[in-house]
Amino acid sequence: MIEAIKIIKNPRITEKASAGYAAGAYSFEVAPSAGKKEVMKAIFEIYKIRPVRVNILRIPKKKVFSKGKRGVKSGGKKAIVYLKEGDKIDLI
């Protein structure tokens, strides 16, 4: 269970991700070293639901300018997890 929590950092609650919940697609931030098989196992360990498929995407770094200072928002990796019809994950 501890390894699963290290792989799945937290769910991504955004407007675009919320639109996918009805279709059974959930979005999570994952560790940079995580692969599809590892994410599938971690989702099963945490939520006891077996995903149908997983897509993994890289989030690029972004330049930001806030309060008169320049900076960089770190990127990362996200996983979109697709579930069978009828299955759902309660995120809140």
C-alpha positions in Angstrom: 0.0 0.0 0.0 2.9 2.4 0.8 4.4 1.8 -2.7 1.0 2.5 -4.3 0.8 5.8 -2.5 4.2 6.8 -3.8 3.1 6.0 -7.3 -0.3 7.8 -7.2 0.4 11.2 -5.7 -3.1 12.7 -5.8 -6.1 13.1 -8.1 -6.1 16.0 -10.6 -9.4 17.9 -9.9 -9.7 20.3 -12.9 -12.6 21.3 -15.0 -11.4 19.2 -18.0 -10.8 16.2 -15.7 -14.3 16.5 -14.2 -15.9 16.3 -17.7 -14.3 12.8 -18.1 -15.8 11.4 -14.9 -19.1 10.6 -16.5 -17.3 8.6 -19.2 -15.3 6.7 -16.5 -12.0 8.5 -17.1 -10.2 9.7 -14.0 -7.0 11.8 -13.9 -4.2 11.4 -11.3 -0.7 12.9 -10.8 1.8 10.1 -10.7 5.5 9.7 -9.9 7.9 10.6 -12.8 9.2 7.0 -12.9 5.7 5.4 -13.0 4.7 3.1 -15.9 1.3 2.0 -17.0 1.4 -1.4 -15.3 2.5 0.1 -12.0 -0.3 2.7 -12.1 -2.8 -0.1 -12.8 -1.6 -2.1 -9.8 -1.6 1.0 -7.6 -5.2 2.0 -8.5 -6.3 -1.6 -7.7 -4.5 -1.5 -4.3 -5.9 1.9 -3.3 -9.4 1.8 -4.7 -10.0 -1.9 -5.3 -11.1 -1.3 -8.9 -9.4 -2.8 -11.9 -8.9 -0.2 -14.7 -9.5 -1.1 -18.3 -6.6 1.0 -19.6 -4.2 3.7 -18.6 -2.8 6.6 -20.6 0.3 8.4 -19.2 1.1 12.0 -20.3 4.0 14.3 -19.5 3.1 17.8 -18.1 5.6 20.3 -19.5 7.4 23.0 -17.3 5.9 26.5 -17.6 7.4 29.9 -17.2 5.5 32.0 -14.7 5.6 35.7 -13.7 4.1 36.5 -10.3 4.6 39.4 -7.9 7.4 40.9 -10.0 9.5 37.7 -10.1 10.1 35.2 -12.8 10.0 31.5 -12.1 9.3 28.1 -13.4 6.4 25.8 -12.5 7.7 22.3 -12.4 6.2 19.8 -14.8 5.5 16.2 -14.0 3.5 13.2 -15.2 -0.3 12.5 -15.1 -2.2 9.3 -15.8 -5.7 9.1 -17.2 -7.4 5.9 -15.9 -10.3 4.4 -17.7 -12.8 2.2 -15.8 -15.5 -0.2 -16.9 -19.0 1.1 -17.3 -20.7 1.1 -13.9 -17.4 1.4 -11.9 -16.6 4.7 -10.3 -14.0 6.2 -7.9 -15.3 8.5 -5.1 -12.6 11.3 -5.0 -14.3 13.6 -2.5 
